[in-house]
């Protein structure tokens, strides 16, 4: 296997499961030292243990990405433990329920999804950029969404948060490219993750999702991981502020 990330320290938020865990495993398989961070520390520890059992290098860390002190402590801890930070994958986020009417989008639901998905991504990037500059780091990849590129009824809070991540990705990409740091994002569509599993377990829902995607199937998390590794690698050296759809054609 190609070793594109040998001895590179990679931070993955949302690393306890789904896309984060799959991406952490993929980075480790290509030689990276992977720091998996999640509010679910036990889940991050399980992912790290699986990576180590497979011969890789990984550590697990607790973080609340909506809390500035928690994020700063995470990045400082990763740098202290591993000697630097070279790549970051900001994947942690939360969904919102699909609401029948806009009136049901309460301030509490709004604040939570904005605080985690948008402000949390900002706080992570803010701390990471400083660490990447000091370490000679080269790449940040954010998880945006197919809903960063479109909209649908009943998800105003989530869609606003993910449109924000897309804009933040582009703006910060311009701010830090002079430091040799490329910032890009992936925009996943329907992905088989623990978050998606309950819905997909209903045959009618699974069939509906498969029909909506032009490719007529739901992606595996590993397919998103491969896109993340591309954006983080030197193969994407001319990608700056890109939003890479991994959506089976949904955005077309």
NUKEVO-594193 format. One record per residue (C-alpha): x, y negated, z; residue in three letters. Coordinates in steps of 0.1 Angstrom, whole numbers, padded with zeros to 4 digits, always signed. Layout:
! residues N
XYZAla
...
END
This chain:
! residues 252
+0000+0000+0000Unk
+0011-0036-0007Unk
+0024-0053+0024Unk
+0015-0090+0017Unk
+0014-0100+0053Unk
+0044-0083+0070Unk
+0051-0099+0104Unk
+0026-0127+0098Unk
+0005-0136+0128Unk
-0031-0137+0119Unk
-0060-0150+0141Unk
-0094-0136+0134Unk
-0124-0150+0153Unk
-0155-0129+0154Unk
-0132-0099+0155Unk
-0153-0075+0175Unk
-0172-0061+0146Unk
-0186-0065+0111Unk
-0167-0087+0087Unk
-0142-0098+0114Unk
-0132-0063+0124Unk
-0130-0051+0088Unk
-0108-0080+0080Unk
-0086-0075+0110Unk
-0081-0039+0100Unk
-0072-0049+0064Unk
-0046-0075+0076Unk
-0030-0050+0099Unk
-0028-0024+0072Unk
-0008-0049+0052Unk
+0017-0055+0080Unk
+0002-0084+0099Unk
+0001-0089+0136Unk
-0036-0094+0142Unk
-0051-0114+0171Unk
-0088-0105+0174Unk
-0109-0130+0193Unk
-0145-0128+0202Unk
-0170-0137+0229Unk
-0174-0099+0231Unk
-0140-0091+0246Unk
-0147-0054+0249Unk
-0156-0052+0212Unk
-0124-0070+0203Unk
-0104-0047+0225Unk
-0120-0017+0207Unk
-0111-0030+0173Unk
-0076-0038+0185Unk
-0072-0003+0199Unk
-0084+0013+0166Unk
-0058-0008+0147Unk
-0030+0002+0171Unk
-0041+0039+0169Unk
-0037+0037+0131Unk
-0002+0024+0135Unk
-0009-0014+0133Unk
-0003-0043+0156Unk
-0031-0061+0173Unk
-0042-0079+0204Unk
-0076-0089+0218Unk
-0087-0122+0232Unk
-0119-0137+0247Unk
-0131-0170+0233Unk
-0162-0192+0231Unk
-0156-0211+0199Unk
-0182-0237+0209Unk
-0160-0247+0239Unk
-0129-0268+0232Unk
-0109-0256+0262Unk
-0116-0220+0254Unk
-0105-0225+0218Unk
-0073-0244+0227Unk
-0065-0217+0253Unk
-0070-0190+0227Unk
-0047-0205+0201Unk
-0020-0214+0227Unk
-0022-0178+0241Unk
-0018-0163+0206Unk
+0012-0185+0199Unk
+0027-0176+0233Unk
+0021-0139+0229Unk
+0032-0135+0193Unk
+0056-0163+0187Unk
+0035-0184+0163Unk
+0005-0185+0140Unk
+0006-0182+0103Unk
-0029-0175+0091Unk
-0064-0180+0106Unk
-0097-0165+0096Unk
-0126-0184+0112Unk
-0154-0159+0111Unk
-0173-0162+0143Unk
-0209-0174+0140Unk
-0245-0169+0149Unk
-0277-0165+0129Unk
-0310-0180+0136Unk
-0345-0164+0133Unk
-0365-0171+0102Unk
-0391-0195+0114Unk
-0426-0197+0098Unk
-0426-0236+0101Unk
-0401-0263+0105Unk
-0419-0274+0137Unk
-0406-0242+0153Unk
-0370-0252+0149Unk
-0365-0264+0184Unk
-0336-0287+0195Unk
-0322-0257+0215Unk
-0321-0235+0184Unk
-0306-0264+0164Unk
-0279-0272+0189Unk
-0268-0236+0194Unk
-0263-0229+0157Unk
-0246-0262+0150Unk
-0224-0259+0181Unk
-0212-0224+0172Unk
-0212-0223+0134Unk
-0201-0259+0126Unk
-0185-0274+0157Unk
-0170-0241+0166Unk
-0153-0239+0132Unk
-0141-0275+0135Unk
-0126-0268+0170Unk
-0108-0237+0157Unk
-0094-0255+0127Unk
-0083-0284+0148Unk
-0062-0262+0171Unk
-0051-0239+0143Unk
-0037-0267+0121Unk
-0014-0278+0149Unk
-0001-0243+0154Unk
+0002-0235+0117Unk
+0023-0267+0112Unk
+0046-0257+0140Unk
+0050-0221+0127Unk
+0052-0227+0090Unk
+0018-0212+0085Unk
+0001-0213+0052Unk
-0036-0205+0052Unk
-0070-0209+0069Unk
-0100-0191+0056Unk
-0135-0199+0069Unk
-0167-0178+0067Unk
-0193-0200+0051Unk
-0223-0182+0035Unk
-0243-0178+0004Unk
-0266-0203+0023Unk
-0237-0228+0019Unk
-0246-0229-0018Unk
-0284-0228-0017Unk
-0313-0230+0006Unk
-0344-0210+0016Unk
-0374-0216+0038Unk
-0374-0210+0075Unk
-0336-0213+0081Unk
-0330-0251+0082Unk
-0306-0249+0112Unk
-0285-0221+0099Unk
-0284-0235+0064Unk
-0274-0270+0077Unk
-0246-0254+0098Unk
-0232-0234+0068Unk
-0235-0263+0044Unk
-0214-0281+0070Unk
-0188-0254+0070Unk
-0185-0257+0033Unk
-0180-0295+0034Unk
-0156-0292+0063Unk
-0136-0266+0044Unk
-0132-0289+0014Unk
-0125-0320+0035Unk
-0098-0304+0057Unk
-0083-0287+0026Unk
-0075-0322+0013Unk
-0062-0334+0047Unk
-0037-0306+0052Unk
-0025-0294+0018Unk
+0004-0318+0022Unk
+0015-0297+0051Unk
+0015-0266+0029Unk
-0017-0252+0045Unk
-0044-0241+0021Unk
-0080-0241+0034Unk
-0106-0220+0016Unk
-0138-0202+0025Unk
-0157-0170+0016Unk
-0195-0172+0010Unk
-0209-0137+0018Unk
-0243-0126+0007Unk
-0260-0095+0020Unk
-0233-0075+0039Unk
-0237-0043+0059Unk
-0228-0054+0094Unk
-0241-0046+0129Unk
-0261-0079+0127Unk
-0277-0067+0094Unk
-0282-0030+0105Unk
-0316-0034+0122Unk
-0331-0050+0091Unk
-0316-0026+0067Unk
-0329+0003+0088Unk
-0364-0007+0075Unk
-0367+0009+0041Unk
-0389-0019+0027Unk
-0364-0046+0038Unk
-0335-0027+0024Unk
-0352-0023-0009Unk
-0361-0060-0010Unk
-0325-0071-0003Unk
-0312-0047-0029Unk
-0337-0060-0054Unk
-0328-0097-0047Unk
-0291-0092-0054Unk
-0284-0089-0092Unk
-0259-0061-0084Unk
-0287-0042-0066Unk
-0269-0032-0035Unk
-0257-0045-0002Unk
-0220-0050+0002Unk
-0197-0033+0028Unk
-0178-0056+0051Unk
-0146-0043+0036Unk
-0155-0060+0003Unk
-0156-0094+0021Unk
-0123-0085+0038Unk
-0106-0081+0004Unk
-0117-0115-0006Unk
-0104-0130+0026Unk
-0070-0114+0022Unk
-0068-0127-0014Unk
-0075-0163-0002Unk
-0050-0159+0026Unk
-0023-0145+0004Unk
+0003-0161-0020Unk
-0018-0147-0048Unk
-0042-0176-0041Unk
-0015-0202-0041Unk
-0035-0226-0063Unk
-0068-0222-0044Unk
-0075-0253-0023Unk
-0109-0260-0009Unk
-0124-0231-0028Unk
-0157-0215-0019Unk
-0155-0179-0030Unk
-0189-0162-0034Unk
-0190-0125-0023Unk
-0227-0122-0030Unk
-0234-0097-0058Unk
-0246-0126-0079Unk
-0271-0142-0055Unk
-0258-0177-0061Unk
-0261-0176-0099Unk
END
